[in-house]
Amino acid sequence: MASPLLTSEARLNCLCGAITLPGTYLLSSTFPVSTITCHCNPCRQVTGGLLPIFAWLNAVPPSAVIASTTAYHFTDRCTRYFCSTCGCVCLVELPKVGKWACTAGIIEPPVGVTDVVAISSHGYISDTIDGGLVPLLMAPKHVPLPLISVGHSNNGISPEDVLHLTKASLTHPLPALGHQLPASCHCGGVVLLISRANNTNTSTGEQPCPTTSNPSKHSASFCACRTCRLATGMLLQGWTHVSRNTIESAATGAPLALTLSADAPDPDQTDTQSNIRRFQISNDTYLSFCGHCGATISISGHKAGVAAAEYNNEQIRISVGILRAASGSMAREWLAWANDGEVEWLEELPDQSIRDCVQRGWGPLGLGRQQQDIA
């Protein structure tokens, strides 16, 4: 029998590297690490993710590390810390009980680790309205997990009832033209309105996204690449691909640039209409996040010299975790999700059990793509 792989060989890192800790800070001494999975509204809206997973730490992080973060105190029971530079939500403090945790996506395991985390349960499922990703992850490695409707103990919900939530979300009709989908981080520092997709209209030069199965819906997909993981703290990050000209500020009704404008070359420019901050991932790619609560807002590109019409029609990625759809966290009446079991850069996901669950997809649950696109 192979020896267990030690967490002391791991690193905990954000994307820019300003936040870095040795794996010895993890409470679990071996992989996979014990975690808590929370589907509550605050966890999704603070991170922008649909699958917030947290690993317990065994000590308070050093003050030098905390100094590189921005704290978001939204209750007296929980404080979130995100990197002040790249926006990655890295740490959580529970001051009432004296506990600390890190987001699972920042754990960089050593070579040979097949499963980074061991999901112990799913909490606050009712907050998702539609069950979120829980149906895919009810039984990793075919071992059923406790499913909790409200909180993290008691208030159990059956697998059948979770699937009922998901199927009920499919009954929501396609929004009418002119309706807008609210998108907001937890603190309300960034509030957007997204118009319904109209991918059949190419008269303006807009090109339909090739993965959009329903031309009246924005395409959506999950990504497991290392950049997304270290930028968001999520093992899987859900994105919807939206034309820039469908997004406006809820406060002003004006178009809201989520990247550099052609006349603003400063990559650290902060949008005057909101709390949006930006981090340059590569030469022409920028990540936007809320400077107050840390929620990941978007990833978008900017190329110098691009004409205004082309710029406005560019597809950018908006975090699905900040969407406020009536049907629930997956926003299925607005979004057409990628092919069943399809995840971008799935090979970079450092967790085989989650990978297997995702690849099995919604089909065996009676929720394949055809069923999801009926609305």
MISE-30378 format. One record per residue (C-alpha): x, y, z; residue number from 1; residue in three letters. Coordinates in steps of 0.25 Angstrom, whole numbers. Layout:
MISE-30378
SITE      c1      c2      c3   num   residu
SITE       X       Y       Z   NUM      ALA
...
This chain:
MISE-30378
SITE      c1      c2      c3   num   residu
SITE       0       0       0     1      MET
SITE       5      14      -4     2      ALA
SITE       9      23       7     3      SER
SITE       0      35       9     4      PRO
SITE       5      48       3     5      LEU
SITE       7      59      13     6      LEU
SITE       1      72      12     7      THR
SITE      14      78      17     8      SER
SITE      19      77       3     9      GLU
SITE       8      86      -2    10      ALA
SITE       7     101      -4    11      ARG
SITE      -5     110      -2    12      LEU
SITE      -4     121     -12    13      ASN
SITE     -12     132     -19    14      CYS
SITE     -10     136     -34    15      LEU
SITE       0     147     -32    16      CYS
SITE       8     141     -21    17      GLY
SITE       5     151     -10    18      ALA
SITE      -2     141      -2    19      ILE
SITE       7     129       1    20      THR
SITE       7     119      12    21      LEU
SITE      14     105      14    22      PRO
SITE       5      93      14    23      GLY
SITE       8      91      29    24      THR
SITE      -3     101      32    25      TYR
SITE     -13      91      27    26      LEU
SITE     -20      84      39    27      LEU
SITE     -20      70      31    28      SER
SITE      -6      65      31    29      SER
SITE      -9      56      19    30      THR
SITE     -17      57       6    31      PHE
SITE     -28      57       3    32      PRO
SITE     -31      69      13    33      VAL
SITE     -44      69      21    34      SER
SITE     -53      81      16    35      THR
SITE     -66      88      18    36      ILE
SITE     -74      91       5    37      THR
SITE     -84     102       7    38      CYS
SITE     -94     106      -4    39      HIS
SITE    -100     118       4    40      CYS
SITE    -103     131      -3    41      ASN
SITE     -91     139       4    42      PRO
SITE     -81     128       0    43      CYS
SITE     -85     129     -14    44      ARG
SITE     -87     144     -15    45      GLN
SITE     -74     147      -8    46      VAL
SITE     -65     138     -17    47      THR
SITE     -73     138     -30    48      GLY
SITE     -72     122     -30    49      GLY
SITE     -83     111     -30    50      LEU
SITE     -75     101     -22    51      LEU
SITE     -68     108      -9    52      PRO
SITE     -60      98      -2    53      ILE
SITE     -52     101      10    54      PHE
SITE     -40      94      17    55      ALA
SITE     -37      96      32    56      TRP
SITE     -24     102      36    57      LEU
SITE     -17      98      49    58      ASN
SITE     -12     112      52    59      ALA
SITE     -14     127      50    60      VAL
SITE      -7     131      37    61      PRO
SITE       5     140      39    62      PRO
SITE       2     155      41    63      SER
SITE      11     158      28    64      ALA
SITE       1     149      20    65      VAL
SITE     -11     156      26    66      ILE
SITE      -5     170      23    67      ALA
SITE      -5     166       8    68      SER
SITE     -20     163       9    69      THR
SITE     -33     172      10    70      THR
SITE     -43     167      21    71      ALA
SITE     -58     167      18    72      TYR
SITE     -65     167      31    73      HIS
SITE     -79     164      28    74      PHE
SITE     -84     157      41    75      THR
SITE     -78     156      55    76      ASP
SITE     -77     141      52    77      ARG
SITE     -69     141      39    78      CYS
SITE     -58     150      32    79      THR
SITE     -53     147      18    80      ARG
SITE     -39     151      14    81      TYR
SITE     -36     153      -1    82      PHE
SITE     -23     157      -7    83      CYS
SITE     -22     172      -9    84      SER
SITE     -14     170     -22    85      THR
SITE     -21     159     -30    86      CYS
SITE     -34     158     -22    87      GLY
SITE     -33     143     -19    88      CYS
SITE     -42     140      -7    89      VAL
SITE     -32     132       1    90      CYS
SITE     -35     131      16    91      LEU
SITE     -47     131      25    92      VAL
SITE     -47     134      40    93      GLU
SITE     -58     129      49    94      LEU
SITE     -55     138      61    95      PRO
SITE     -66     133      70    96      LYS
SITE     -60     119      70    97      VAL
SITE     -45     123      68    98      GLY
SITE     -44     115      54    99      LYS
SITE     -37     118      41   100      TRP
SITE     -39     112      27   101      ALA
SITE     -34     114      13   102      CYS
SITE     -41     112       0   103      THR
SITE     -38      99      -6   104      ALA
SITE     -34     105     -20   105      GLY
SITE     -22     111     -14   106      ILE
SITE     -16      98     -10   107      ILE
SITE      -5      94     -19   108      GLU
SITE      -2      79     -16   109      PRO
SITE      11      72     -19   110      PRO
SITE      13      62     -30   111      VAL
SITE       5      49     -28   112      GLY
SITE      -7      54     -21   113      VAL
SITE     -20      50     -28   114      THR
SITE     -30      56     -18   115      ASP
SITE     -27      69     -11   116      VAL
SITE     -40      69      -3   117      VAL
SITE     -50      60       3   118      ALA
SITE     -64      66       3   119      ILE
SITE     -70      63      16   120      SER
SITE     -84      69      13   121      SER
SITE     -92      79       6   122      HIS
SITE     -98      91      14   123      GLY
SITE    -108     101      11   124      TYR
SITE    -114      95      -1   125      ILE
SITE    -127     102       0   126      SER
SITE    -120     115      -3   127      ASP
SITE    -117     111     -17   128      THR
SITE    -132     109     -20   129      ILE
SITE    -128     100     -31   130      ASP
SITE    -118      90     -24   131      GLY
SITE    -106      96     -31   132      GLY
SITE     -95      86     -33   133      LEU
SITE    -100      77     -22   134      VAL
SITE    -106      67     -31   135      PRO
SITE     -93      64     -38   136      LEU
SITE     -86      63     -25   137      LEU
SITE     -95      55     -16   138      MET
SITE     -87      43     -15   139      ALA
SITE     -72      45     -19   140      PRO
SITE     -66      31     -20   141      LYS
SITE     -80      26     -19   142      HIS
SITE     -81      29      -5   143      VAL
SITE     -93      37      -1   144      PRO
SITE     -91      50       6   145      LEU
SITE    -100      57      17   146      PRO
SITE    -108      67       9   147      LEU
SITE    -113      79      18   148      ILE
SITE    -124      88      14   149      SER
SITE    -121      99      24   150      VAL
SITE    -108     101      32   151      GLY
SITE     -97      90      33   152      HIS
SITE    -104      80      42   153      SER
SITE    -118      74      44   154      ASN
SITE    -129      79      34   155      ASN
SITE    -125      68      24   156      GLY
SITE    -130      67      10   157      ILE
SITE    -132      55       2   158      SER
SITE    -125      53     -12   159      PRO
SITE    -138      52     -18   160      GLU
SITE    -142      65     -12   161      ASP
SITE    -129      72     -17   162      VAL
SITE    -132      66     -31   163      LEU
SITE    -146      72     -30   164      HIS
SITE    -140      86     -28   165      LEU
SITE    -132      85     -40   166      THR
SITE    -144      80     -49   167      LYS
SITE    -153      91     -44   168      ALA
SITE    -142     101     -48   169      SER
SITE    -144      96     -62   170      LEU
SITE    -159     100     -63   171      THR
SITE    -155     115     -62   172      HIS
SITE    -158     121     -76   173      PRO
SITE    -148     128     -85   174      LEU
SITE    -148     143     -80   175      PRO
SITE    -154     153     -90   176      ALA
SITE    -146     162     -98   177      LEU
SITE    -144     175     -90   178      GLY
SITE    -143     167     -77   179      HIS
SITE    -129     168     -70   180      GLN
SITE    -122     159     -61   181      LEU
SITE    -117     165     -48   182      PRO
SITE    -102     162     -44   183      ALA
SITE     -97     166     -31   184      SER
SITE     -85     163     -22   185      CYS
SITE     -89     161      -7   186      HIS
SITE     -86     175      -2   187      CYS
SITE     -94     182     -14   188      GLY
SITE     -81     189     -18   189      GLY
SITE     -82     184     -32   190      VAL
SITE     -96     183     -38   191      VAL
SITE     -99     180     -52   192      LEU
SITE    -110     177     -61   193      LEU
SITE    -109     167     -73   194      ILE
SITE    -118     167     -85   195      SER
SITE    -123     154     -91   196      ARG
SITE    -115     148    -102   197      ALA
SITE    -118     150    -116   198      ASN
SITE    -108     142    -123   199      ASN
SITE    -116     141    -136   200      THR
SITE    -114     155    -139   201      ASN
SITE    -101     157    -146   202      THR
SITE    -105     170    -153   203      SER
SITE     -96     178    -144   204      THR
SITE     -84     169    -146   205      GLY
SITE     -86     161    -133   206      GLU
SITE     -82     146    -135   207      GLN
SITE     -90     136    -127   208      PRO
SITE     -82     128    -117   209      CYS
SITE     -80     114    -123   210      PRO
SITE     -84     107    -110   211      THR
SITE     -97     113    -110   212      THR
SITE    -108     103    -112   213      SER
SITE    -119     113    -110   214      ASN
SITE    -117     126    -118   215      PRO
SITE    -126     133    -107   216      SER
SITE    -117     129     -96   217      LYS
SITE    -103     133     -92   218      HIS
SITE     -93     121     -92   219      SER
SITE     -87     116     -79   220      ALA
SITE     -77     106     -75   221      SER
SITE     -67     102     -64   222      PHE
SITE     -52     104     -64   223      CYS
SITE     -42      96     -55   224      ALA
SITE     -29     103     -61   225      CYS
SITE     -19     107     -51   226      ARG
SITE     -21     122     -54   227      THR
SITE     -36     121     -50   228      CYS
SITE     -33     113     -38   229      ARG
SITE     -23     122     -32   230      LEU
SITE     -30     135     -36   231      ALA
SITE     -43     131     -30   232      THR
SITE     -40     121     -19   233      GLY
SITE     -50     111     -26   234      MET
SITE     -46      97     -31   235      LEU
SITE     -57      99     -42   236      LEU
SITE     -61     113     -46   237      GLN
SITE     -74     115     -54   238      GLY
SITE     -73     126     -65   239      TRP
SITE     -84     131     -74   240      THR
SITE     -79     137     -87   241      HIS
SITE     -86     150     -90   242      VAL
SITE     -84     161    -100   243      SER
SITE     -79     174     -94   244      ARG
SITE     -91     182    -100   245      ASN
SITE    -101     174     -92   246      THR
SITE     -95     179     -79   247      ILE
SITE     -99     192     -72   248      GLU
SITE     -98     198     -58   249      SER
SITE    -110     196     -50   250      ALA
SITE    -107     210     -43   251      ALA
SITE    -106     218     -55   252      THR
SITE    -111     210     -67   253      GLY
SITE     -98     213     -74   254      ALA
SITE     -90     203     -81   255      PRO
SITE     -80     198     -71   256      LEU
SITE     -66     194     -76   257      ALA
SITE     -60     182     -68   258      LEU
SITE     -46     184     -74   259      THR
SITE     -38     195     -79   260      LEU
SITE     -45     205     -88   261      SER
SITE     -37     209    -101   262      ALA
SITE     -33     223     -95   263      ASP
SITE     -29     217     -81   264      ALA
SITE     -16     210     -82   265      PRO
SITE     -14     208     -67   266      ASP
SITE     -16     194     -63   267      PRO
SITE     -19     198     -49   268      ASP
SITE     -30     207     -53   269      GLN
SITE     -42     206     -44   270      THR
SITE     -56     208     -50   271      ASP
SITE     -62     221     -45   272      THR
SITE     -76     215     -45   273      GLN
SITE     -74     204     -35   274      SER
SITE     -63     197     -26   275      ASN
SITE     -57     189     -38   276      ILE
SITE     -42     187     -37   277      ARG
SITE     -34     180     -48   278      ARG
SITE     -22     171     -48   279      PHE
SITE     -14     168     -61   280      GLN
SITE     -13     153     -63   281      ILE
SITE      -5     154     -76   282      SER
SITE      -2     164     -87   283      ASN
SITE     -16     166     -91   284      ASP
SITE     -25     159     -81   285      THR
SITE     -30     165     -68   286      TYR
SITE     -38     160     -56   287      LEU
SITE     -48     169     -49   288      SER
SITE     -52     168     -35   289      PHE
SITE     -60     175     -24   290      CYS
SITE     -50     184     -16   291      GLY
SITE     -59     183      -4   292      HIS
SITE     -63     168      -3   293      CYS
SITE     -54     162     -12   294      GLY
SITE     -64     155     -21   295      ALA
SITE     -58     151     -35   296      THR
SITE     -66     159     -45   297      ILE
SITE     -60     156     -59   298      SER
SITE     -49     152     -68   299      ILE
SITE     -47     160     -81   300      SER
SITE     -37     164     -91   301      GLY
SITE     -33     177     -97   302      HIS
SITE     -24     179    -109   303      LYS
SITE     -19     193    -113   304      ALA
SITE     -25     199    -126   305      GLY
SITE     -38     191    -126   306      VAL
SITE     -50     198    -132   307      ALA
SITE     -61     202    -123   308      ALA
SITE     -71     193    -130   309      ALA
SITE     -62     181    -129   310      GLU
SITE     -59     185    -114   311      TYR
SITE     -73     186    -110   312      ASN
SITE     -77     172    -116   313      ASN
SITE     -65     165    -110   314      GLU
SITE     -69     153    -101   315      GLN
SITE     -65     154     -87   316      ILE
SITE     -66     144     -75   317      ARG
SITE     -75     148     -64   318      ILE
SITE     -75     139     -51   319      SER
SITE     -88     131     -50   320      VAL
SITE     -87     132     -35   321      GLY
SITE     -91     147     -35   322      ILE
SITE    -104     145     -44   323      LEU
SITE    -117     147     -37   324      ARG
SITE    -126     138     -45   325      ALA
SITE    -140     134     -41   326      ALA
SITE    -138     120     -44   327      SER
SITE    -126     119     -35   328      GLY
SITE    -111     118     -35   329      SER
SITE    -109     112     -49   330      MET
SITE    -118     123     -56   331      ALA
SITE    -123     112     -66   332      ARG
SITE    -134     121     -72   333      GLU
SITE    -123     131     -76   334      TRP
SITE    -111     122     -79   335      LEU
SITE    -108     110     -88   336      ALA
SITE     -98     101     -81   337      TRP
SITE     -87      94     -89   338      ALA
SITE     -88      80     -93   339      ASN
SITE     -91      70     -82   340      ASP
SITE     -79      67     -74   341      GLY
SITE     -70      77     -82   342      GLU
SITE     -61      86     -73   343      VAL
SITE     -50      94     -79   344      GLU
SITE     -36      90     -75   345      TRP
SITE     -41      78     -67   346      LEU
SITE     -28      72     -67   347      GLU
SITE     -23      83     -58   348      GLU
SITE     -33      80     -47   349      LEU
SITE     -24      73     -36   350      PRO
SITE     -36      65     -31   351      ASP
SITE     -39      52     -38   352      GLN
SITE     -52      49     -30   353      SER
SITE     -58      63     -34   354      ILE
SITE     -53      61     -48   355      ARG
SITE     -60      47     -49   356      ASP
SITE     -73      53     -43   357      CYS
SITE     -73      64     -53   358      VAL
SITE     -70      55     -65   359      GLN
SITE     -82      46     -62   360      ARG
SITE     -90      58     -64   361      GLY
SITE    -105      62     -63   362      TRP
SITE    -109      51     -72   363      GLY
SITE    -110      39     -62   364      PRO
SITE    -119      48     -54   365      LEU
SITE    -129      51     -65   366      GLY
SITE    -123      65     -66   367      LEU
SITE    -115      64     -79   368      GLY
SITE    -113      76     -88   369      ARG
SITE    -126      74     -96   370      GLN
SITE    -134      74     -83   371      GLN
SITE    -127      87     -78   372      GLN
SITE    -129      95     -91   373      ASP
SITE    -144      92     -92   374      ILE
SITE    -147     106     -85   375      ALA
